[in-house]
């Protein structure tokens, strides 16, 4: 009863997702120089390159993530995945038995951007500074074990990150991403999600607007119905699907940090 997000009383439930630590090397005290020109800490909602749409997916890996990767591959589309470490008791993402390490490596190798969505998907505004930092450090440890580096981009659960949270994230060297299209796909009403998405992208011309779209790869309807719809209609309206860093004109080498130095951690595909 104590472990439910976002109002998680995890201090009273030792088995709660938030109270578990992944195996791996600690990242807490590493240097964290700021990489590139994208703002740090303060939440941003929009892309900066007109004519682009950043397709982003939260909460995975999950049951349908590999199907989503297949769909994206068949369309030659790259997206951004905001990954949780141990949300919904799915098991630590760096534990081989979960299958998540292979999925995350595949995601990266196929050219998608990996980003963080905290360890246990709690509302960061309800946590102390220490607890917020631990949510991110745990995610870093797990992703570093899988990839050999960890992201500089994250998205706050429930889109909640107040000034204190933003300061903590800036100190950790994170870009805080929101969105400007929310199809509410977590409600599992694909018809409504399609309508919501279409109303947004038809409201402005590609020559004057870009988009940052939210979705969740935990939901079958999102993967098997909504995703192809978003790709088809984005292209039809003249918007190019891209990764988040691309729509911000941020070079790919800035998207990841190396534990050993705190500097750029980008690895060319095929070298994991």
TORPATOR-516204 format. One record per residue: x, y, z of N, C-alpha, C in turn; residue number from 1. Coordinates in steps of 0.02 Angstrom, whole numbers, plus 50000, padded with zeros to 5 digits. Atoms other than C-alpha are relative to their C-alpha. Layout:
# TORPATOR-516204
(pt (X,Y,Z),(X,Y,Z),(X,Y,Z),NUM),
...
//
This chain:
# TORPATOR-516204
(pt (50041,49940,50000),(50000,50000,50000),(50042,50063,50000),1),
(pt (49959,49941,49994),(50148,50117,50025),(50037,50017,49935),2),
(pt (49954,49993,50056),(50232,50095,49856),(49970,50033,49938),3),
(pt (50031,49975,50061),(50107,50167,49733),(50023,50070,49982),4),
(pt (49981,49934,50026),(50167,50312,49626),(49937,50037,49980),5),
(pt (49943,49957,49986),(50161,50461,49619),(50007,50018,50074),6),
(pt (49997,49981,49929),(50119,50487,49805),(50028,49942,50041),7),
(pt (49971,50061,49971),(50234,50345,49854),(50029,50014,50069),8),
(pt (49971,49996,49933),(50269,50325,50040),(50054,49947,50006),9),
(pt (49952,50054,50007),(50420,50223,49995),(50043,49991,50062),10),
(pt (49961,50007,49938),(50505,50258,50161),(49973,49945,50044),11),
(pt (50032,50049,49957),(50381,50137,50240),(49995,49931,49967),12),
(pt (50003,50064,50035),(50397,49999,50111),(50067,49981,49973),13),
(pt (49931,50015,50018),(50569,49923,50102),(50005,49965,49932),14),
(pt (49998,50035,50064),(50521,49821,49949),(49979,50044,49941),15),
(pt (50021,49955,50053),(50463,49974,49851),(50056,50007,49947),16),
(pt (49951,49991,50054),(50546,50002,49681),(50052,50052,50018),17),
(pt (49954,49945,49986),(50622,50164,49745),(50054,49983,50050),18),
(pt (49951,50017,49948),(50715,50077,49886),(50052,49950,49977),19),
(pt (49952,50049,50024),(50812,49957,49777),(50054,50035,49959),20),
(pt (49943,49973,50037),(50984,49993,49704),(50023,49950,49948),21),
(pt (49975,50047,50051),(51049,49918,49541),(50073,49983,50013),22),
(pt (49929,50017,49999),(51213,49827,49530),(50037,50045,49951),23),
(pt (49960,49959,50045),(51351,49931,49454),(50041,50052,50037),24),
(pt (49954,49950,49972),(51477,50070,49481),(49963,50065,50012),25),
(pt (50033,49939,49980),(51418,50225,49572),(50020,50058,49955),26),
(pt (49986,49941,50041),(51404,50387,49473),(49993,50065,50040),27),
(pt (50019,49943,49959),(51366,50503,49619),(50051,50057,49998),28),
(pt (49948,49948,49992),(51532,50597,49631),(50040,50015,49937),29),
(pt (49961,49987,50060),(51586,50605,49450),(49995,50073,49979),30),
(pt (50006,49932,50028),(51624,50772,49363),(49941,50003,49952),31),
(pt (50058,49993,50045),(51475,50839,49266),(50004,50066,49962),32),
(pt (49996,49939,50040),(51532,50973,49144),(49939,50006,49954),33),
(pt (50057,49989,50044),(51395,51050,49038),(50023,49992,49927),34),
(pt (49981,50018,50068),(51400,50982,48861),(49952,50034,49951),35),
(pt (50042,49969,50051),(51335,51087,48716),(49963,50061,50025),36),
(pt (50033,49936,49988),(51218,51236,48711),(49927,49995,50020),37),
(pt (50069,50008,49978),(51048,51163,48756),(49996,50017,50074),38),
(pt (50006,49978,49930),(50985,51237,48920),(50000,49941,50048),39),
(pt (49998,50051,49948),(51013,51138,49079),(49951,50017,50055),40),
(pt (50043,49992,49942),(50891,51110,49220),(49930,50023,49983),41),
(pt (50066,49972,50014),(50746,51222,49167),(49964,49959,49948),42),
(pt (50040,50043,50044),(50607,51123,49084),(49986,50036,49934),43),
(pt (50018,49972,50065),(50583,51150,48897),(49947,49957,49968),44),
(pt (50058,50033,50029),(50428,51104,48796),(50002,49995,49924),45),
(pt (50003,49994,50072),(50473,51139,48616),(50067,49983,49967),46),
(pt (49941,50008,50042),(50595,51091,48480),(50017,50068,49970),47),
(pt (49978,49936,50028),(50692,51227,48390),(50010,49998,49925),48),
(pt (49989,50006,50072),(50706,51161,48212),(49932,49992,49966),49),
(pt (50065,50002,50034),(50551,51203,48109),(49998,49941,49951),50),
(pt (50010,50055,50046),(50480,51059,48009),(50017,49932,50028),51),
(pt (49984,50065,49968),(50534,50924,48132),(49948,49982,50052),52),
(pt (50041,50024,49944),(50436,50818,48254),(50040,49946,50036),53),
(pt (49964,50049,49959),(50525,50726,48394),(49949,49952,50030),54),
(pt (50043,50052,49972),(50435,50563,48432),(50034,49972,50061),55),
(pt (49969,50023,49937),(50468,50515,48613),(49954,49950,50034),56),
(pt (50037,50054,49967),(50415,50362,48713),(50025,49992,50071),57),
(pt (49983,50005,49929),(50411,50351,48903),(49985,49931,50029),58),
(pt (50016,50053,49952),(50415,50213,49034),(50027,49931,49983),59),
(pt (49974,50066,50017),(50495,50067,48941),(50068,49987,50033),60),
(pt (50026,50049,50046),(50566,49946,48909),(49941,49962,50030),61),
(pt (50058,50039,49979),(50405,49846,48915),(49984,49946,49951),62),
(pt (50020,50058,50041),(50311,49705,48833),(49998,50016,49926),63),
(pt (50011,49982,50070),(50283,49801,48671),(50058,50039,49970),64),
(pt (49946,49957,50024),(50448,49894,48654),(50034,49971,49938),65),
(pt (49968,50029,50059),(50526,49772,48531),(49955,50004,49938),66),
(pt (50046,49990,50056),(50370,49780,48422),(50005,50072,49975),67),
(pt (49992,49930,50020),(50388,49969,48423),(50064,50010,49961),68),
(pt (49937,49995,50037),(50569,49954,48370),(49994,49972,49930),69),
(pt (50012,50029,50067),(50514,49843,48226),(49963,50050,49955),70),
(pt (50040,49952,50039),(50386,49973,48170),(50043,50060,49980),71),
(pt (49957,49943,50016),(50510,50116,48180),(50051,49981,49947),72),
(pt (49951,50022,50049),(50639,50015,48085),(49970,49993,49930),73),
(pt (50032,50010,50065),(50517,49971,47947),(49984,50067,49966),74),
(pt (50013,49934,50027),(50482,50157,47925),(50062,50044,49995),75),
(pt (49937,49963,50000),(50665,50210,47940),(49993,50064,50041),76),
(pt (50012,49944,49956),(50614,50325,48083),(50039,49990,50065),77),
(pt (49965,50002,49936),(50719,50365,48237),(49961,50040,50052),78),
(pt (50038,49969,49947),(50642,50412,48404),(50043,50005,50063),79),
(pt (49966,49994,49936),(50689,50448,48584),(49962,49962,50053),80),
(pt (50030,50043,49949),(50658,50328,48729),(50021,50024,50069),81),
(pt (49989,49980,49931),(50641,50394,48907),(49988,49940,50045),82),
(pt (50001,50065,49968),(50681,50241,49011),(49995,50006,50076),83),
(pt (50002,50006,49927),(50631,50200,49190),(50041,49939,50021),84),
(pt (49955,50052,49976),(50744,50091,49296),(49966,49940,50030),85),
(pt (50032,50056,49964),(50625,49986,49400),(49927,50015,50013),86),
(pt (50070,49980,49991),(50450,50058,49378),(49954,49940,49993),87),
(pt (50052,50052,50005),(50297,49947,49404),(50027,49930,50014),88),
(pt (49970,50064,49980),(50406,49810,49479),(50021,49958,49940),89),
(pt (49980,50037,50060),(50471,49764,49307),(50068,49967,50008),90),
(pt (49933,50026,49989),(50640,49720,49382),(50052,50050,49976),91),
(pt (49947,49953,50018),(50804,49815,49369),(50017,49993,49926),92),
(pt (49989,50003,50072),(50834,49861,49188),(50067,49971,49980),93),
(pt (49935,50029,50017),(51014,49803,49197),(50007,49927,50021),94),
(pt (49998,50071,49981),(50969,49629,49260),(49984,49958,49937),95),
(pt (50011,50038,50062),(50986,49504,49115),(49934,49963,49998),96),
(pt (50061,50040,49999),(50835,49403,49171),(49939,50039,49976),97),
(pt (50057,49959,50021),(50719,49549,49130),(49996,50007,49924),98),
(pt (49998,49989,50072),(50772,49554,48948),(50013,50072,49981),99),
(pt (49993,49928,50014),(50789,49743,48963),(50069,50019,49973),100),
(pt (49935,49980,50028),(50978,49753,48933),(50004,49991,49925),101),
(pt (49997,50012,50072),(50961,49676,48761),(49956,50049,49962),102),
(pt (50045,49952,50034),(50813,49788,48717),(50031,50069,49998),103),
(pt (49970,49933,49998),(50904,49945,48772),(50060,50004,49953),104),
(pt (49944,50000,50047),(51061,49897,48677),(49975,50001,49928),105),
(pt (50029,49999,50067),(50956,49860,48523),(49975,50070,49982),106),
(pt (50027,49933,50011),(50870,50029,48542),(50055,50048,49979),107),
(pt (49943,49956,50016),(51037,50119,48542),(50032,49981,49933),108),
(pt (49966,50023,50061),(51115,50013,48404),(49960,50017,49937),109),
(pt (50042,49984,50058),(50967,50050,48289),(49992,50075,49991),110),
(pt (49996,49928,50013),(51000,50235,48305),(49954,50044,50040),111),
(pt (50045,49960,49959),(50873,50291,48433),(50037,50033,50057),112),
(pt (49970,49965,49943),(50911,50412,48574),(49975,49971,50065),113),
(pt (50016,50024,49934),(50915,50345,48751),(50001,50059,50048),114),
(pt (50004,49947,49950),(50858,50463,48889),(49972,49970,50064),115),
(pt (50020,50026,49934),(50812,50445,49073),(49930,50025,50019),116),
(pt (50067,49982,49975),(50640,50446,49155),(49994,49982,50074),117),
(pt (49992,50016,49929),(50698,50414,49335),(50001,49925,50012),118),
(pt (49995,50070,49981),(50719,50251,49428),(49931,49969,50011),119),
(pt (50063,50032,49980),(50544,50221,49498),(49938,50042,49984),120),
(pt (50057,49961,50027),(50433,50353,49414),(49959,50034,50055),121),
(pt (50035,49961,49950),(50390,50454,49568),(50000,50074,49981),122),
(pt (50003,49928,50011),(50338,50636,49564),(50059,50033,50036),123),
(pt (49939,49973,49972),(50502,50726,49591),(49988,50060,50046),124),
(pt (50015,49944,49956),(50418,50875,49673),(49984,49979,50072),125),
(pt (50017,50025,49934),(50368,50765,49820),(50061,49973,50037),126),
(pt (49940,50030,49971),(50547,50708,49854),(50048,50053,50026),127),
(pt (49946,49956,49978),(50692,50785,49948),(50053,50003,49946),128),
(pt (49945,49994,50048),(50845,50841,49852),(50040,49935,49997),129),
(pt (49962,50063,49997),(50938,50684,49909),(49962,49945,49963),130),
(pt (50039,50052,50032),(50796,50572,49851),(49996,50010,49924),131),
(pt (50001,49987,50072),(50785,50658,49681),(50066,49978,49968),132),
(pt (49935,50017,50027),(50971,50637,49654),(50008,49924,49997),133),
(pt (49995,50073,50000),(50961,50453,49703),(49958,49969,49943),134),
(pt (50041,50025,50056),(50820,50426,49576),(50039,50002,49935),135),
(pt (49962,49993,50062),(50936,50487,49439),(50064,49958,50002),136),
(pt (49938,50038,49995),(51096,50406,49502),(49987,49926,49990),137),
(pt (50017,50071,50010),(51013,50235,49510),(49990,49985,49926),138),
(pt (50012,50010,50072),(50956,50255,49330),(50066,50003,49962),139),
(pt (49934,49994,50032),(51131,50310,49280),(50041,49936,50009),140),
(pt (49962,50061,49986),(51211,50159,49363),(49977,49943,49955),141),
(pt (50027,50055,50040),(51096,50039,49273),(50015,50009,49926),142),
(pt (49987,49988,50071),(51112,50121,49102),(50074,49996,49984),143),
(pt (49928,50005,50010),(51300,50135,49121),(50022,49927,49996),144),
(pt (49983,50071,50002),(51309,49948,49156),(49981,49969,49932),145),
(pt (50024,50027,50064),(51213,49915,48994),(50038,50029,49941),146),
(pt (49974,49965,50059),(51287,50044,48877),(50073,50022,50006),147),
(pt (49934,49972,49990),(51449,50103,48955),(50000,50076,50005),148),
(pt (50010,49928,49992),(51380,50280,48972),(49927,50011,50020),149),
(pt (50069,49986,49982),(51219,50367,49025),(49979,50067,49971),150),
(pt (50024,49942,50037),(51108,50507,48957),(50011,50067,50036),151),
(pt (50001,49932,49974),(51113,50695,48979),(49930,50030,49994),152),
(pt (50069,49977,50006),(50927,50710,48938),(49956,49958,50046),153),
(pt (50049,50037,49960),(50784,50663,49054),(49933,50034,49994),154),
(pt (50068,49972,49995),(50596,50689,49071),(49972,49984,50068),155),
(pt (50028,50013,49934),(50512,50710,49240),(49934,49963,49996),156),
(pt (50066,50033,49997),(50370,50589,49281),(49945,50051,50015),157),
(pt (50058,49957,49991),(50200,50673,49273),(50014,50072,49978),158),
(pt (49982,49934,50025),(50287,50821,49190),(50009,50051,50057),159),
(pt (49995,49958,49940),(50323,50889,49365),(50073,50008,50021),160),
(pt (49933,49985,49975),(50488,50973,49407),(50003,50074,50018),161),
(pt (50002,49931,49977),(50482,51131,49512),(50071,50030,50001),162),
(pt (49935,49966,50002),(50624,51256,49537),(50054,49962,50037),163),
(pt (49950,50038,49962),(50711,51151,49670),(50021,49938,49961),164),
(pt (49984,50058,50042),(50700,50998,49559),(50044,50021,49942),165),
(pt (49962,49976,50058),(50764,51098,49410),(50073,50015,50019),166),
(pt (49932,49985,49977),(50914,51156,49511),(50040,49935,50010),167),
(pt (49966,50064,49991),(50956,50977,49561),(50019,49969,49933),168),
(pt (49986,50030,50065),(50944,50919,49381),(50054,50038,49963),169),
(pt (49946,49961,50031),(51053,51062,49320),(50067,49981,50030),170),
(pt (49938,50019,49966),(51184,51016,49450),(50024,49931,49979),171),
(pt (49983,50067,50025),(51178,50836,49386),(50017,50001,49926),172),
(pt (49983,49995,50071),(51203,50898,49208),(49947,49974,49954),173),
(pt (50055,50026,50041),(51031,50858,49137),(49962,50055,49964),174),
(pt (50050,49961,50037),(50923,50938,49003),(49932,49971,50019),175),
(pt (50066,50023,49976),(50742,50929,49065),(49948,50010,49946),176),
(pt (50045,49997,50058),(50622,50887,48924),(49927,49990,50021),177),
(pt (50072,50009,49994),(50434,50908,48923),(49973,49979,49931),178),
(pt (50031,50016,50065),(50321,50901,48767),(49949,50053,49985),179),
(pt (50054,49955,50019),(50197,51004,48669),(49943,49964,49964),180),
(pt (50057,50041,50021),(50089,50861,48604),(49993,49943,50050),181),
(pt (50015,50054,49953),(50010,50748,48735),(49936,49966,49977),182),
(pt (50059,50035,50025),(49892,50622,48653),(49962,49961,50054),183),
(pt (50031,50037,49944),(49848,50547,48824),(49991,49927,49982),184),
(pt (50005,50069,50022),(49884,50376,48752),(49996,49951,50058),185),
(pt (50004,50044,49941),(49899,50304,48928),(49928,49985,50019),186),
(pt (50070,50013,49986),(49709,50314,48935),(49972,49943,49957),187),
(pt (50018,50056,50043),(49704,50177,48802),(49938,50014,49958),188),
(pt (50052,49981,50048),(49583,50272,48690),(50035,50024,49937),189),
(pt (49958,49985,50058),(49675,50263,48525),(49966,50050,49954),190),
(pt (50037,49954,50043),(49538,50354,48429),(50010,50072,50023),191),
(pt (49990,49933,49972),(49552,50504,48545),(50072,50023,49990),192),
(pt (49929,49983,50008),(49743,50499,48539),(50015,50022,49929),193),
(pt (49990,49982,50070),(49741,50503,48350),(49971,50069,49985),194),
(pt (50032,49935,50011),(49621,50650,48348),(50041,50056,50031),195),
(pt (49960,49950,49964),(49724,50744,48476),(50064,50016,49962),196),
(pt (49937,49991,50037),(49885,50717,48379),(49988,50037,49934),197),
(pt (50013,49970,50066),(49808,50764,48211),(49981,50073,50006),198),
(pt (50020,49931,49990),(49730,50923,48278),(50062,50044,50012),199),
(pt (49939,49961,49986),(49901,50979,48339),(50041,50012,49936),200),
(pt (49953,49992,50055),(50006,50946,48185),(49969,50034,49938),201),
(pt (50032,49964,50055),(49877,51017,48064),(49987,50073,50016),202),
(pt (50015,49931,49979),(49866,51179,48162),(50053,50050,49976),203),
(pt (49946,49956,50022),(50032,51249,48098),(50038,49969,49942),204),
(pt (49962,50024,50057),(50139,51236,47942),(50071,49980,50021),205),
(pt (49932,50020,49983),(50308,51147,47946),(50051,50057,49995),206),
(pt (49953,49944,50008),(50391,51309,47891),(50001,50047,50060),207),
(pt (50004,49955,49943),(50339,51393,48053),(49995,49966,50068),208),
(pt (50012,50035,49937),(50328,51257,48184),(50036,49933,50002),209),
(pt (49976,50068,49987),(50406,51100,48259),(49959,49972,50057),210),
(pt (50040,50032,49948),(50333,50974,48381),(50043,49952,50041),211),
(pt (49968,50048,49954),(50388,50870,48531),(49943,49957,50029),212),
(pt (50059,50041,49986),(50266,50726,48548),(50015,49946,50052),213),
(pt (49995,50050,49946),(50239,50613,48699),(49959,49938,49983),214),
(pt (50038,50062,50002),(50186,50430,48697),(50032,49951,50049),215),
(pt (49976,50048,49950),(50212,50274,48803),(50003,49931,49968),216),
(pt (49993,50065,50033),(50281,50109,48739),(49978,49941,50044),217),
(pt (50029,50053,49959),(50199,50011,48881),(49932,49977,49975),218),
(pt (50069,50013,50019),(50032,50013,48791),(49996,49970,49929),219),
(pt (50006,50034,50064),(49986,49894,48650),(49970,50044,49947),220),
(pt (50032,49956,50049),(49871,50019,48566),(50046,50054,49975),221),
(pt (49951,49949,50021),(50007,50151,48564),(50047,49971,49948),222),
(pt (49950,50030,50045),(50129,50033,48481),(49969,49976,49935),223),
(pt (50026,50034,50059),(50017,49938,48361),(49949,50039,49960),224),
(pt (50047,49960,50038),(49893,50073,48310),(50022,50073,49994),225),
(pt (49987,49928,49999),(49948,50247,48361),(50065,50019,49966),226),
(pt (49934,49980,50025),(50131,50246,48311),(50002,50007,49924),227),
(pt (50001,49995,50074),(50106,50209,48126),(49959,50060,49978),228),
(pt (50041,49942,50016),(49969,50340,48123),(50040,50064,50007),229),
(pt (49961,49938,49989),(50086,50472,48195),(50053,50009,49946),230),
(pt (49949,49995,50052),(50222,50432,48070),(49969,50020,49934),231),
(pt (50032,49987,50065),(50105,50431,47920),(49976,50072,49995),232),
(pt (50031,49933,50003),(50017,50593,47964),(50051,50055,50011),233),
(pt (49946,49951,49994),(50174,50684,48019),(50033,50011,49931),234),
(pt (49969,49994,50066),(50253,50647,47850),(49952,50032,49950),235),
(pt (50050,49971,50045),(50092,50690,47759),(49995,50075,50008),236),
(pt (50004,49928,49987),(50091,50861,47842),(50067,50036,49989),237),
(pt (49935,49970,50016),(50274,50889,47797),(50048,50004,50058),238),
(pt (49954,50000,49943),(50354,50857,47967),(50045,49939,49998),239),
(pt (49951,50055,50000),(50511,50751,47979),(50008,49972,50070),240),
(pt (49988,50030,49934),(50517,50629,48126),(50075,49995,50015),241),
(pt (49929,49999,49980),(50682,50649,48220),(50006,49983,50074),242),
(pt (49985,50009,49929),(50765,50615,48387),(50000,50069,50034),243),
(pt (50005,49937,49963),(50750,50745,48524),(50061,50044,49991),244),
(pt (49939,49960,50008),(50931,50801,48514),(50004,50033,49932),245),
(pt (49998,49971,50067),(50913,50828,48327),(49955,50061,49994),246),
(pt (50048,49944,50007),(50761,50941,48344),(50022,50060,50041),247),
(pt (49971,49945,49961),(50864,51047,48465),(50067,50022,49973),248),
(pt (49935,49985,50032),(51017,51054,48350),(50058,49986,50048),249),
(pt (49948,50020,49953),(51120,50967,48484),(50037,49940,49970),250),
(pt (49963,50056,50029),(51259,50855,48413),(49995,49937,50043),251),
(pt (50012,50063,49965),(51241,50672,48459),(50052,49986,50054),252),
(pt (49949,50013,49949),(51405,50669,48556),(49984,50033,50067),253),
(pt (50019,49966,49937),(51322,50783,48686),(49944,49963,50037),254),
(pt (50060,50031,49971),(51178,50663,48723),(50016,49952,50057),255),
(pt (49981,50050,49951),(51278,50548,48838),(50062,50021,50037),256),
(pt (49944,49984,49956),(51403,50558,48979),(50036,49936,50021),257),
(pt (49959,50058,49981),(51546,50440,49021),(50014,50002,50075),258),
(pt (49991,50002,49927),(51560,50384,49202),(50072,50016,50020),259),
(pt (49930,49994,49979),(51750,50381,49207),(50026,50072,49999),260),
(pt (49976,49931,50007),(51773,50563,49154),(49947,50052,50012),261),
(pt (50055,49951,49998),(51602,50645,49161),(49991,50036,49934),262),
(pt (50005,49968,50066),(51633,50700,48982),(49957,49961,49952),263),
(pt (50041,50032,50051),(51554,50646,48820),(50010,49925,49999),264),
(pt (49996,50072,49997),(51511,50462,48818),(49974,49965,49938),265),
(pt (50027,50028,50062),(51447,50436,48641),(50045,49946,49971),266),
(pt (49964,50053,50035),(51498,50274,48555),(49967,49989,49932),267),
(pt (50029,50016,50065),(51475,50241,48369),(49962,49934,50003),268),
(pt (50040,50061,50002),(51345,50109,48330),(50044,49941,49981),269),
(pt (49961,50060,50014),(51413,49932,48327),(50059,49990,50046),270),
(pt (49943,50006,49955),(51540,49962,48466),(49981,49986,50072),271),
(pt (50020,50016,49931),(51438,49917,48620),(50028,49932,50019),272),
//
